[in-house]
Amino acid sequence: MGSMKVSLDLVIDSGDEDVDMEYALQTLLAASGVTSVITEAVLRGKVKEKIYPKNEVRTKLKHSFTGSYGMCFDVIILDKKIQNRLTNMTRSIFSEVMSYYIYESLFIEAPKISNAAEGVIKSLEDIEDELTKTLRNRLKNMHKISEMCSYPVHLNYRRPGEKQNIATLNEHTALNISELVESDTIDEIEVIITRFNTFTGNGRLLINGDVKTISFGFLNGLKYVTESQKKIVSQNLHDNNDVPEENRKHITLRVKNLAISNGDIVKYLITEVI
């Protein structure tokens, strides 16, 4: 049976500086895990926490490297069914979806994606929570060289003719998974819902006057949220779809803040929808 591949590279942007080999290898190994887990999830619809040699989705190192320091590698796919899924999706769309899940795992607003990529993400809503939780463990190690040596790391899809950046990790994004603190107080905020996953209760919101969205979820999990509260959130998303800014409708939420050490809020934990 033939194989299919997606060609990627990982670049450690160290300038003229040498790179610590141990930290670089931990970063590269974690990048392999991140790409394998996402590939399995997106193309097979299942989240695999462990990747074994017999798996039909593997990552393989190439002989060359690129950038200040880096490594080219391929995601090798042996399973015919998921090869067909990748062919129908295209590698470029797959790379957009990979980018979304990496940034979502880091509580960061992903770059604007195509309608086709949005459709793939919509079809995987029921596994999104499990996938992002699994990815966070690997992303901690993928940040190792940034955390210890302050070098940015770029994961790219090497498509013919040019690279397509999947994700860039750095010292700041490392804080989003290593130094999260939940606030003791409850605040009220006026928001617009821009994304909402009805399977997980997670999404993104926009506070009046801000231009960047922030991640949100329910403090005690979705099973403790009433249908009426979920309906308010869903309805607000619907009401503001393709509506001019001056006509947007806001809702009020009571929330706790999940923040990093510099005080930046990366996620709101909803205690009540008013």
C-alpha positions as CSV (number, residue, x, y, z in Angstrom):
1,M,0.0,0.0,0.0
2,G,1.4,3.4,-1.0
3,S,1.9,6.3,1.4
4,M,0.9,9.9,1.3
5,K,2.8,12.7,3.1
6,V,2.6,16.3,4.3
7,S,6.0,18.0,4.3
8,L,6.7,20.3,7.2
9,D,9.6,22.0,8.8
10,L,10.4,23.4,12.3
11,V,12.7,26.4,12.4
12,I,14.3,27.7,15.6
13,D,14.9,31.4,15.1
14,S,18.2,31.8,17.0
15,G,19.9,34.3,14.7
16,D,23.7,33.8,15.1
17,E,23.5,32.1,18.4
18,D,24.1,28.4,19.1
19,V,21.2,26.3,20.2
20,D,21.1,24.0,23.2
21,M,20.8,20.5,21.7
22,E,18.7,19.0,24.6
23,Y,16.1,21.8,24.5
24,A,16.0,21.7,20.7
25,L,15.4,18.0,20.7
26,Q,12.6,18.2,23.2
27,T,11.0,20.9,21.1
28,L,11.4,18.8,17.9
29,L,10.0,15.6,19.6
30,A,7.0,17.6,20.9
31,A,6.4,19.0,17.4
32,S,6.3,15.4,16.1
33,G,3.7,14.6,18.8
34,V,1.6,17.7,18.1
35,T,1.4,17.0,14.3
36,S,0.7,13.3,14.7
37,V,-2.1,13.9,17.2
38,I,-3.7,16.6,15.1
39,T,-3.4,14.5,11.9
40,E,-5.1,11.5,13.6
41,A,-7.9,13.7,15.0
42,V,-8.6,15.7,11.8
43,L,-8.4,12.9,9.3
44,R,-9.7,10.0,11.4
45,G,-12.0,11.9,13.8
46,K,-10.4,10.4,16.9
47,V,-7.9,11.7,19.5
48,K,-5.0,9.4,20.2
49,E,-3.0,10.3,23.3
50,K,-0.1,7.9,22.4
51,I,1.5,7.3,19.1
52,Y,3.0,3.9,18.5
53,P,5.3,2.6,15.7
54,K,2.5,0.6,14.2
55,N,0.3,3.7,13.8
56,E,-0.6,4.5,10.2
57,V,0.2,8.2,10.8
58,R,3.8,8.8,11.5
59,T,6.4,11.6,11.4
60,K,9.7,11.0,9.7
61,L,12.8,13.2,9.7
62,K,14.3,14.4,6.4
63,H,18.1,14.7,5.7
64,S,18.0,18.5,5.3
65,F,17.3,21.4,7.6
66,T,16.4,25.0,7.2
67,G,16.5,28.3,9.0
68,S,18.9,29.3,11.8
69,Y,18.5,25.8,13.1
70,G,15.7,23.4,12.2
71,M,14.5,20.2,10.7
72,C,12.5,19.2,7.8
73,F,10.1,16.3,8.4
74,D,7.1,14.6,6.8
75,V,3.8,13.4,8.2
76,I,3.5,9.9,6.6
77,I,0.0,8.6,6.1
78,L,-0.5,4.9,5.3
79,D,-4.2,4.4,5.8
80,K,-6.1,4.6,2.5
81,K,-9.3,6.0,4.0
82,I,-7.6,9.0,5.6
83,Q,-5.4,9.5,2.5
84,N,-8.6,10.1,0.6
85,R,-9.8,12.5,3.3
86,L,-6.6,14.5,3.0
87,T,-6.8,14.5,-0.8
88,N,-10.4,15.9,-0.6
89,M,-9.4,18.4,2.1
90,T,-6.1,19.5,0.5
91,R,-2.8,19.9,2.4
92,S,-3.2,23.6,2.6
93,I,-6.6,23.4,4.3
94,F,-5.3,20.7,6.6
95,S,-2.5,23.1,7.6
96,E,-5.0,25.8,8.4
97,V,-6.9,23.4,10.6
98,M,-3.7,22.3,12.3
99,S,-3.0,26.0,12.9
100,Y,-6.4,26.6,14.5
101,Y,-6.1,23.7,17.0
102,I,-2.6,24.7,18.1
103,Y,-3.6,28.3,18.7
104,E,-6.9,27.2,20.3
105,S,-4.9,25.0,22.7
106,L,-2.9,28.1,23.7
107,F,-6.1,30.2,24.1
108,I,-4.9,32.4,21.3
109,E,-7.1,33.8,18.5
110,A,-6.1,31.9,15.3
111,P,-5.4,33.8,12.1
112,K,-8.4,34.1,9.8
113,I,-9.1,30.8,8.1
114,S,-10.9,29.9,4.9
115,N,-14.6,28.7,4.8
116,A,-13.3,25.2,3.9
117,A,-11.1,25.0,7.0
118,E,-14.0,26.4,9.1
119,G,-16.2,23.5,7.8
120,V,-13.6,20.9,8.8
121,I,-13.4,22.4,12.3
122,K,-17.2,22.5,12.6
123,S,-17.4,18.8,11.8
124,L,-14.9,18.0,14.6
125,E,-16.6,20.0,17.4
126,D,-17.4,16.9,19.4
127,I,-13.7,16.1,19.9
128,E,-12.3,19.6,20.1
129,D,-12.1,19.7,23.9
130,E,-10.3,16.3,24.1
131,L,-8.0,17.3,21.3
132,T,-6.9,20.7,22.8
133,K,-6.3,19.1,26.2
134,T,-4.1,16.4,24.7
135,L,-2.2,19.0,22.6
136,R,-1.4,21.2,25.7
137,N,0.8,18.6,27.2
138,R,2.9,18.3,24.1
139,L,2.9,22.1,23.5
140,K,4.5,22.6,26.9
141,N,7.6,20.7,25.6
142,M,7.4,22.2,22.1
143,H,8.0,25.5,23.9
144,K,11.1,24.3,25.6
145,I,13.6,26.1,23.5
146,S,11.6,29.3,23.6
147,E,11.1,29.0,27.4
148,M,14.8,28.3,28.2
149,C,16.6,30.2,25.5
150,S,14.0,32.8,24.3
151,Y,14.1,31.7,20.6
152,P,10.9,31.8,18.6
153,V,9.9,28.5,16.9
154,H,8.1,28.4,13.5
155,L,6.2,25.4,12.3
156,N,5.6,25.5,8.6
157,Y,3.9,23.5,5.8
158,R,6.4,23.3,3.0
159,R,4.0,23.6,0.1
160,P,5.3,23.8,-3.5
161,G,6.7,27.3,-4.2
162,E,6.4,28.8,-0.7
163,K,6.0,28.0,3.0
164,Q,2.6,28.3,4.8
165,N,3.1,29.1,8.5
166,I,1.1,26.9,10.8
167,A,2.2,28.3,14.1
168,T,4.8,30.5,15.8
169,L,5.7,29.8,19.4
170,N,7.6,32.1,21.7
171,E,8.3,33.1,25.3
172,H,4.9,34.8,25.5
173,T,2.8,31.9,24.2
174,A,4.7,29.6,26.6
175,L,3.1,31.5,29.5
176,N,-0.4,30.6,28.3
177,I,0.1,26.9,29.3
178,S,2.7,27.2,32.1
179,E,1.6,30.1,34.4
180,L,-2.2,30.2,34.4
181,V,-3.9,31.7,37.6
182,E,-7.6,31.7,38.2
183,S,-9.0,34.9,39.9
184,D,-10.8,34.7,43.3
185,T,-13.3,37.4,42.3
186,I,-16.3,37.4,40.0
187,D,-16.7,40.2,37.5
188,E,-19.5,41.3,35.1
189,I,-18.6,41.9,31.5
190,E,-20.6,43.0,28.4
191,V,-19.7,40.8,25.4
192,I,-20.4,39.7,21.9
193,I,-20.1,35.9,21.2
194,T,-18.0,35.2,18.1
195,R,-17.6,31.5,18.4
196,F,-19.4,28.8,20.5
197,N,-19.0,25.1,20.6
198,T,-22.3,23.6,21.8
199,F,-20.6,20.2,22.6
200,T,-18.0,21.7,25.0
201,G,-19.3,25.1,26.0
202,N,-16.0,26.7,24.9
203,G,-15.8,29.6,22.5
204,R,-14.5,33.1,21.9
205,L,-16.0,36.5,22.8
206,L,-15.3,40.1,22.1
207,I,-15.6,42.8,24.9
208,N,-17.0,46.1,23.8
209,G,-14.2,48.3,22.4
210,D,-11.7,45.5,22.0
211,V,-10.5,44.2,18.6
212,K,-9.1,40.8,19.7
213,T,-11.3,38.0,20.9
214,I,-10.7,36.1,24.1
215,S,-11.4,32.4,24.9
216,F,-14.2,31.5,27.2
217,G,-15.7,28.4,28.9
218,F,-18.0,27.5,31.7
219,L,-16.4,27.3,35.2
220,N,-18.0,24.1,36.2
221,G,-18.3,22.5,32.8
222,L,-21.2,22.4,30.4
223,K,-23.2,19.7,32.2
224,Y,-24.1,22.2,34.9
225,V,-25.3,24.9,32.5
226,T,-29.0,25.3,31.9
227,E,-30.5,25.1,28.5
228,S,-31.7,28.7,28.8
229,Q,-28.2,30.0,29.5
230,K,-26.8,28.0,26.5
231,K,-29.6,29.4,24.3
232,I,-28.7,33.0,25.3
233,V,-25.1,32.4,24.2
234,S,-26.1,30.6,21.0
235,Q,-28.6,33.3,20.1
236,N,-26.1,36.1,20.6
237,L,-23.7,34.4,18.2
238,H,-26.6,34.1,15.6
239,D,-27.8,37.6,16.2
240,N,-24.4,39.1,15.5
241,N,-23.5,37.1,12.4
242,D,-22.6,39.5,9.6
243,V,-24.1,42.5,11.5
244,P,-22.4,45.9,11.3
245,E,-20.6,46.9,14.5
246,E,-23.1,49.6,15.5
247,N,-26.0,47.1,15.4
248,R,-24.4,44.3,17.4
249,K,-26.2,43.0,20.5
250,H,-24.4,42.4,23.8
251,I,-25.0,40.0,26.6
252,T,-23.8,40.2,30.2
253,L,-21.7,37.5,31.8
254,R,-20.5,36.9,35.3
255,V,-17.0,35.5,35.0
256,K,-13.7,34.5,36.7
257,N,-10.5,35.4,34.9
258,L,-7.8,33.0,33.9
259,A,-4.6,35.0,33.5
260,I,-0.9,34.6,33.0
261,S,1.8,36.1,35.2
262,N,1.9,39.5,33.5
263,G,-1.8,40.0,34.2
264,D,-3.1,39.3,30.6
265,I,-6.4,37.5,30.6
266,V,-6.3,34.4,28.3
267,K,-9.7,32.9,29.2
268,Y,-13.0,33.9,30.9
269,L,-14.7,31.2,33.0
270,I,-18.4,31.9,33.0
271,T,-20.2,31.4,36.3
272,E,-23.5,32.9,35.1
273,V,-25.2,34.1,31.9
274,I,-27.5,37.0,32.9
